[in-house]
Amino acid sequence: MEAKAIAKSLRTSPIRTRQVIDLIRGKDVSEALTILNNINKKSARLIKKVLDSAIANAVNNQNADINTLYVKEARVDAGPVMKRVIIDSRSHIGHNDKRTSHIVIVVASR
């Protein structure tokens, strides 16, 4: 049995978030939470929220045992980009793109 949680349009870059999410893919839930608690990054806090939500979905909706859960799928997709323009030297146009992420986590029981 599987449970899924999705967070959309989070204000963090997908490249930075993928560095953190690669660390928890395939791990047990307790081990993944320990890893996320010890990483000092904004994306780690956001991923932890989504993982907690997926665990709660599995426990409350499907009566899964929390000790048998593991991270079956964890991915970060690119969300919409907020494009901002800044004026560079000699009146040239520079870009300051603010990227967003969609985080998808699926937990399953072994």
RAGIDA-V163558 format. One line per field, one symbol per residue. ss: DSSP state (H for helix, E for strand, - for the rest). A space follows every 50 residues. Layout:
ss = ???
//
This chain:
ss = -EEEEEEEEE---HHHHHHHH------EHHHHHHHHH----HHHHHHHHH HHHHHHHHHHHH---HHHEEEEEEEEEE---EEEEEE-HHH-EEEEEE-- EEEEEEEEE-
//
